Amino acid sequence: MMFFLLIINVITFGVFGYDKQKARKQQRRISENTLLGLSLIGGIIGAGTGMVVFNHKVSKKSFLVKFFLVVLIDLFVLYRLIRN
């Protein structure tokens, strides 16, 4: 499980950086659903780090609300896994 979380967070961080690079070049972007999906399956640390390091999606309030909901869902699932 720890190996999976490490890998998904590294991938998520890279995808956020790649999307920011695409945004700077005004090229076709990665969908927000993909970014949020990667976050949902365990990549919230990589996503949060990518958002800060690349200054990506931090001013888009609608994305931040959705990301916050994903974080809450992940924390709830983690809590349930630890309790059982």
N, C-alpha and C positions, 0 to 999 in steps of 0.2 A: 504494500500500500504506500509506503513512504517513497519508494522508487517511482511509482506512478505519479504521485504528487509532485515530486521533483521534476520529472520530465514534462508534465502538463504545464507547470509554472514556467519552465524555461521556454517551452513552445509558445505559451500565451504572451510572455514578455516579448519574444521575437516577433510575433504577429502584430502586436501593438506598435512596435518600432517600424515594421514593414509598412503598416497602414499609414503611419505618420509620414514616412518617406514618400509613399504614393500621393498623399495629400499635398505635400510640398511641390511635387511635380505635376499636380492637377491631373493625375491619372485615375483610372478606375480603382475604386476603393474596396476594401473588405467590408462586408455588411456588419451593421451593429449587432444583428442577431448572431453572427458568427463570433464576434468579440465577446458578447454576453454568454453565449453557449460555452465557449472555452472557459470563461470565468466560472460558470455554473458547475462544470464537471470537475472543479478543483483548482482552477487557475486564478483564484482571486488575488493571491499574493503577487503572482507574475503580472496580472492585469493592473493592480494598484501601483506596483513599481514602474511598470511601463507608462502608466498615465503620468506619473511624477517625473520620471527621467526624460521622457520624450515630450512632456507638456502636451499630452494628447487626450482629447475629449474632456479636459478639466473645466472648460468654460461652457460646455453643452449641458444645460440643466436636465433636459429630458433623459440624456444618457446617464447622468449621475444618479438620478432617481432610480432608473432601472438597475444600475450597477449596485446601488445600495440594497435594493430588494434581493438581488442575487446573493450578496454578502449575507443578508439575514437568512435566506434559505440555506446557504452552505453552513452557517453557524448552527442552525436548527438541526440539520442532518448530522453534523459532527457531534452535537450534544446528544442526540438519540443514539448514535453509534457508541459513544463512550458510556452511556448509561446502561446499554444492553450488552 
